[in-house]
Amino acid sequence: MAFTPLHDRVLVRRVQSDEKTKGGLIIPDSAKEKPAEGEIVSVGEGARKDSGELIAPAVKAGDRVLFGKWSGTEVTVDGEELLIMKESDILGIIA
């Protein structure tokens, strides 16, 4: 990937949601919600304190994360739909 986010921003690829419910019903694309789960593609160098000291990011490329429904900005990089968001928009890392 030829894109690296700046500062405390991360680049996230949404994971595909299930096309069937637990009961076996098929969900059409128009009724699906965008998933709030994704995989970190790349991470910026981190935020800076007022003193100029670098704060290392808590996430790394390859982590699966949960984020808020309206978090991030949708971008297209190399023909792929991705999200750029601040690290603080991430709610947690999925183990």
N, CA, C and O atoms as a DFTB+ gen file, in Angstrom:
380 C
 N C O
     1  1       0.849      -1.164       0.000
     2  2       0.000       0.000       0.000
     3  2       0.900       1.235       0.000
     4  3       1.835       1.339       0.794
     5  1       0.604       2.151      -0.891
     6  2       1.432       3.340      -1.058
     7  2       0.893       4.529      -0.261
     8  3       1.176       5.676      -0.604
     9  1       0.126       4.273       0.787
    10  2      -0.467       5.353       1.573
    11  2      -0.152       5.133       3.048
    12  3      -0.385       4.050       3.586
    13  1       0.379       6.168       3.697
    14  2       0.643       6.117       5.129
    15  2      -0.057       7.297       5.792
    16  3       0.199       8.443       5.423
    17  1      -0.938       7.042       6.765
    18  2      -1.614       8.146       7.440
    19  2      -0.634       8.972       8.275
    20  3       0.419       8.480       8.682
    21  1      -0.991      10.221       8.520
    22  2      -0.158      11.100       9.331
    23  2      -0.604      11.089      10.787
    24  3      -1.760      10.798      11.094
    25  1       0.318      11.405      11.669
    26  2       0.084      11.614      13.096
    27  2      -0.635      10.437      13.738
    28  3      -0.143       9.311      13.667
    29  1      -1.797      10.668      14.368
    30  2      -2.484       9.596      15.094
    31  2      -3.651       9.020      14.299
    32  3      -4.626       8.535      14.875
    33  1      -3.546       9.076      12.996
    34  2      -4.624       8.527      12.153
    35  2      -4.287       7.102      11.724
    36  3      -3.122       6.712      11.649
    37  1      -5.356       6.328      11.442
    38  2      -5.193       4.946      10.995
    39  2      -6.036       4.722       9.746
    40  3      -7.055       5.383       9.545
    41  1      -5.605       3.795       8.921
    42  2      -6.320       3.408       7.713
    43  2      -6.959       2.052       7.989
    44  3      -6.267       1.099       8.348
    45  1      -8.296       1.963       7.821
    46  2      -9.050       0.767       8.208
    47  2      -9.817       0.222       7.007
    48  3     -10.417       0.979       6.244
    49  1      -9.789      -1.102       6.849
    50  2     -10.602      -1.798       5.840
    51  2     -11.770      -2.447       6.577
    52  3     -11.572      -3.244       7.493
    53  1     -12.990      -2.098       6.167
    54  2     -14.170      -2.721       6.790
    55  2     -14.187      -4.210       6.484
    56  3     -13.800      -4.630       5.393
    57  1     -14.638      -5.014       7.455
    58  2     -14.808      -6.446       7.201
    59  2     -16.199      -6.654       6.642
    60  3     -17.113      -5.885       6.939
    61  1     -16.364      -7.678       5.846
    62  2     -17.656      -7.973       5.226
    63  2     -18.593      -8.571       6.263
    64  3     -18.201      -9.457       7.023
    65  1     -19.834      -8.087       6.297
    66  2     -20.815      -8.615       7.239
    67  2     -21.470      -9.868       6.651
    68  3     -21.394     -10.126       5.450
    69  1     -22.108     -10.631       7.524
    70  2     -22.796     -11.854       7.087
    71  2     -23.958     -11.504       6.169
    72  3     -24.623     -10.484       6.349
    73  1     -24.191     -12.360       5.189
    74  2     -25.286     -12.131       4.262
    75  2     -26.559     -12.832       4.711
    76  3     -27.615     -12.649       4.104
    77  1     -26.470     -13.633       5.769
    78  2     -27.641     -14.336       6.291
    79  2     -27.778     -14.023       7.774
    80  3     -26.792     -13.778       8.468
    81  1     -29.012     -14.035       8.242
    82  2     -29.258     -13.897       9.668
    83  2     -29.056     -15.253      10.326
    84  3     -28.865     -16.259       9.643
    85  1     -29.100     -15.280      11.662
    86  2     -28.962     -16.552      12.374
    87  2     -30.106     -17.499      12.032
    88  3     -29.946     -18.719      12.082
    89  1     -31.264     -16.930      11.684
    90  2     -32.419     -17.749      11.319
    91  2     -32.384     -18.253       9.885
    92  3     -33.241     -19.044       9.491
    93  1     -31.386     -17.799       9.079
    94  2     -31.247     -18.273       7.716
    95  2     -31.792     -17.339       6.652
    96  3     -31.737     -17.665       5.466
    97  1     -32.318     -16.181       7.044
    98  2     -32.835     -15.231       6.061
    99  2     -31.681     -14.510       5.374
   100  3     -30.699     -14.137       6.017
   101  1     -31.805     -14.319       4.074
   102  2     -30.777     -13.606       3.304
   103  2     -31.083     -12.112       3.348
   104  3     -32.207     -11.692       3.073
   105  1     -30.073     -11.314       3.697
   106  2     -30.239      -9.859       3.805
   107  2     -29.804      -9.217       2.491
   108  3     -28.661      -9.404       2.076
   109  1     -30.691      -8.459       1.817
   110  2     -30.287      -7.778       0.582
   111  2     -29.307      -6.637       0.880
   112  3     -29.302      -6.087       1.981
   113  1     -28.478      -6.288      -0.115
   114  2     -27.475      -5.241       0.063
   115  2     -28.082      -3.916       0.500
   116  3     -27.471      -3.187       1.281
   117  1     -29.272      -3.593       0.011
   118  2     -29.896      -2.314       0.341
   119  2     -30.320      -2.232       1.811
   120  3     -30.484      -1.131       2.336
   121  1     -30.500      -3.358       2.476
   122  2     -30.943      -3.363       3.869
   123  2     -29.792      -3.544       4.857
   124  3     -29.995      -3.428       6.066
   125  1     -28.601      -3.824       4.364
   126  2     -27.460      -4.056       5.243
   127  2     -26.941      -2.749       5.814
   128  3     -26.920      -1.722       5.135
   129  1     -26.520      -2.801       7.078
   130  2     -25.816      -1.677       7.666
   131  2     -24.332      -1.889       7.437
   132  3     -23.860      -3.023       7.359
   133  1     -23.595      -0.780       7.330
   134  2     -22.154      -0.909       7.184
   135  2     -21.591      -1.435       8.499
   136  3     -21.980      -0.964       9.567
   137  1     -20.691      -2.394       8.437
   138  2     -20.155      -2.954       9.676
   139  2     -19.293      -1.941      10.419
   140  3     -18.632      -1.104       9.805
   141  1     -19.305      -2.025      11.747
   142  2     -18.482      -1.154      12.587
   143  2     -17.254      -1.927      13.060
   144  3     -16.717      -1.672      14.138
   145  1     -16.827      -2.864      12.240
   146  2     -15.663      -3.682      12.549
   147  2     -14.739      -3.628      11.347
   148  3     -15.199      -3.621      10.205
   149  1     -13.436      -3.591      11.598
   150  2     -12.500      -3.517      10.495
   151  2     -11.124      -4.013      10.869
   152  3     -10.849      -4.375      12.013
   153  1     -10.261      -4.017       9.854
   154  2      -8.873      -4.432      10.033
   155  2      -7.976      -3.243       9.732
   156  3      -8.153      -2.560       8.724
   157  1      -7.014      -2.999      10.609
   158  2      -6.075      -1.889      10.426
   159  2      -5.153      -2.223       9.255
   160  3      -4.511      -3.273       9.241
   161  1      -5.092      -1.319       8.272
   162  2      -4.221      -1.505       7.110
   163  2      -2.869      -0.838       7.362
   164  3      -1.823      -1.444       7.130
   165  1      -2.893       0.410       7.838
   166  2      -1.653       1.090       8.198
   167  2      -1.919       2.120       9.285
   168  3      -3.052       2.556       9.484
   169  1      -0.853       2.500       9.986
   170  2      -0.951       3.368      11.155
   171  2       0.058       4.502      11.012
   172  3       1.172       4.298      10.530
   173  1      -0.343       5.700      11.435
   174  2       0.572       6.843      11.451
   175  2       1.597       6.689      12.560
   176  3       1.570       5.721      13.320
   177  1       2.504       7.658      12.642
   178  2       3.595       7.575      13.623
   179  2       3.133       7.804      15.055
   180  3       3.832       7.411      15.989
   181  1       1.975       8.431      15.255
   182  2       1.450       8.674      16.594
   183  2       1.253      10.156      16.854
   184  3       1.711      11.005      16.090
   185  1       0.563      10.448      17.947
   186  2       0.300      11.840      18.326
   187  2       1.511      12.407      19.063
   188  3       2.426      11.675      19.441
   189  1       1.500      13.711      19.259
   190  2       2.579      14.371      19.996
   191  2       2.006      15.098      21.201
   192  3       0.942      15.713      21.132
   193  1       2.735      15.013      22.306
   194  2       2.373      15.766      23.504
   195  2       2.728      17.229      23.268
   196  3       3.370      17.565      22.273
   197  1       2.303      18.107      24.198
   198  2       2.648      19.524      24.105
   199  2       4.152      19.744      24.151
   200  3       4.663      20.711      23.587
   201  1       4.857      18.845      24.824
   202  2       6.316      18.950      24.915
   203  2       7.017      18.483      23.642
   204  3       8.231      18.637      23.510
   205  1       6.258      17.912      22.706
   206  2       6.832      17.420      21.454
   207  2       7.160      15.940      21.480
   208  3       7.554      15.373      20.460
   209  1       7.002      15.308      22.636
   210  2       7.291      13.881      22.769
   211  2       6.253      13.062      22.008
   212  3       5.061      13.363      22.060
   213  1       6.704      12.032      21.304
   214  2       5.835      11.185      20.487
   215  2       5.110      10.162      21.356
   216  3       5.726       9.505      22.195
   217  1       3.793      10.029      21.149
   218  2       2.988       9.009      21.829
   219  2       2.738       7.898      20.815
   220  3       2.048       8.113      19.819
   221  1       3.287       6.729      21.057
   222  2       3.164       5.604      20.127
   223  2       1.711       5.140      20.050
   224  3       1.016       5.139      21.066
   225  1       1.237       4.745      18.861
   226  2      -0.140       4.256      18.726
   227  2      -0.336       2.926      19.451
   228  3       0.595       2.129      19.571
   229  1      -1.565       2.698      19.935
   230  2      -1.889       1.460      20.649
   231  2      -2.265       0.338      19.689
   232  3      -2.317      -0.822      20.097
   233  1      -2.529       0.660      18.417
   234  2      -2.905      -0.351      17.430
   235  2      -1.778      -0.521      16.416
   236  3      -0.912       0.343      16.276
   237  1      -1.809      -1.645      15.718
   238  2      -0.810      -1.893      14.675
   239  2      -1.505      -2.507      13.469
   240  3      -2.641      -2.971      13.572
   241  1      -0.837      -2.509      12.344
   242  2      -1.399      -3.092      11.118
   243  2      -1.749      -4.555      11.370
   244  3      -0.965      -5.299      11.958
   245  1      -2.941      -4.959      10.916
   246  2      -3.395      -6.335      11.088
   247  2      -4.364      -6.521      12.239
   248  3      -5.049      -7.541      12.300
   249  1      -4.443      -5.546      13.172
   250  2      -5.382      -5.639      14.292
   251  2      -6.815      -5.544      13.779
   252  3      -7.100      -4.793      12.845
   253  1      -7.726      -6.318      14.403
   254  2      -9.168      -6.189      14.122
   255  2      -9.746      -5.300      15.203
   256  3      -9.529      -5.535      16.392
   257  1     -10.483      -4.275      14.792
   258  2     -10.963      -3.266      15.727
   259  2     -12.455      -3.004      15.552
   260  3     -13.035      -3.303      14.508
   261  1     -13.066      -2.439      16.599
   262  2     -14.425      -1.928      16.550
   263  2     -14.341      -0.413      16.575
   264  3     -13.507       0.154      17.281
   265  1     -15.206       0.250      15.804
   266  2     -15.214       1.708      15.784
   267  2     -16.651       2.192      15.722
   268  3     -17.561       1.421      15.419
   269  1     -16.855       3.474      16.010
   270  2     -18.189       4.060      16.015
   271  2     -18.826       4.044      14.636
   272  3     -18.138       4.029      13.615
   273  1     -20.150       4.048      14.623
   274  2     -20.906       3.950      13.373
   275  2     -20.574       5.076      12.400
   276  3     -20.491       4.840      11.195
   277  1     -20.384       6.293      12.898
   278  2     -20.141       7.443      12.033
   279  2     -18.676       7.868      12.042
   280  3     -18.368       8.996      11.657
   281  1     -17.774       7.001      12.467
   282  2     -16.353       7.337      12.562
   283  2     -15.673       7.331      11.203
   284  3     -16.037       6.562      10.313
   285  1     -14.697       8.188      11.058
   286  2     -13.821       8.163       9.901
   287  2     -14.355       8.829       8.656
   288  3     -15.514       9.237       8.579
   289  1     -13.467       8.923       7.680
   290  2     -13.755       9.498       6.372
   291  2     -13.506       8.422       5.329
   292  3     -12.436       7.814       5.308
   293  1     -14.483       8.183       4.466
   294  2     -14.330       7.158       3.437
   295  2     -13.440       7.679       2.319
   296  3     -13.639       8.789       1.824
   297  1     -12.461       6.879       1.923
   298  2     -11.550       7.222       0.831
   299  2     -11.362       5.992      -0.051
   300  3     -11.615       4.865       0.374
   301  1     -10.919       6.224      -1.272
   302  2     -10.579       5.130      -2.176
   303  2      -9.078       5.180      -2.426
   304  3      -8.557       6.170      -2.941
   305  1      -8.387       4.101      -2.056
   306  2      -6.946       3.996      -2.245
   307  2      -6.678       2.745      -3.064
   308  3      -7.072       1.647      -2.669
   309  1      -6.014       2.900      -4.196
   310  2      -5.722       1.771      -5.095
   311  2      -6.996       1.011      -5.473
   312  3      -6.974      -0.214      -5.589
   313  1      -8.123       1.744      -5.668
   314  2      -9.372       1.138      -6.069
   315  2     -10.112       0.413      -4.959
   316  3     -11.083      -0.293      -5.230
   317  1      -9.674       0.572      -3.714
   318  2     -10.287      -0.120      -2.584
   319  2     -10.902       0.913      -1.638
   320  3     -10.272       1.922      -1.317
   321  1     -12.147       0.653      -1.190
   322  2     -12.836       1.550      -0.263
   323  2     -12.284       1.348       1.145
   324  3     -12.369       0.249       1.693
   325  1     -11.717       2.407       1.736
   326  2     -11.136       2.339       3.070
   327  2     -11.623       3.510       3.903
   328  3     -12.257       4.430       3.385
   329  1     -11.325       3.475       5.201
   330  2     -11.661       4.559       6.118
   331  2     -10.393       5.118       6.736
   332  3      -9.492       4.365       7.106
   333  1     -10.321       6.441       6.849
   334  2      -9.253       7.084       7.609
   335  2      -9.914       7.648       8.854
   336  3     -10.900       8.379       8.762
   337  1      -9.370       7.310      10.023
   338  2      -9.938       7.826      11.267
   339  2      -8.837       8.066      12.284
   340  3      -7.734       7.531      12.166
   341  1      -9.150       8.878      13.283
   342  2      -8.211       9.087      14.380
   343  2      -8.209       7.844      15.257
   344  3      -9.206       7.126      15.342
   345  1      -7.087       7.600      15.901
   346  2      -6.979       6.441      16.766
   347  2      -8.011       6.528      17.895
   348  3      -8.488       5.495      18.365
   349  1      -8.357       7.714      18.329
   350  2      -9.333       7.879      19.419
   351  2     -10.740       7.465      19.011
   352  3     -11.580       7.247      19.884
   353  1     -11.031       7.348      17.703
   354  2     -12.339       6.885      17.225
   355  2     -12.502       5.372      17.368
   356  3     -13.614       4.855      17.270
   357  1     -11.400       4.667      17.598
   358  2     -11.444       3.205      17.747
   359  2     -11.905       2.885      19.155
   360  3     -11.358       3.406      20.126
   361  1     -12.919       2.020      19.267
   362  2     -13.494       1.673      20.556
   363  2     -12.724       0.560      21.249
   364  3     -12.647       0.535      22.478
   365  1     -12.147      -0.367      20.474
   366  2     -11.409      -1.461      21.085
   367  2     -10.825      -2.395      20.044
   368  3     -11.190      -2.356      18.869
   369  1      -9.911      -3.233      20.502
   370  2      -9.250      -4.236      19.657
   371  2      -9.896      -5.582      19.928
   372  3     -10.081      -5.956      21.086
   373  1     -10.243      -6.317      18.875
   374  2     -10.837      -7.644      19.005
   375  2      -9.713      -8.668      19.060
   376  3      -8.888      -8.742      18.148
   377  1      -9.680      -9.451      20.119
   378  2      -8.586     -10.424      20.317
   379  2      -8.714     -11.596      19.381
   380  3      -7.884     -12.504      19.411
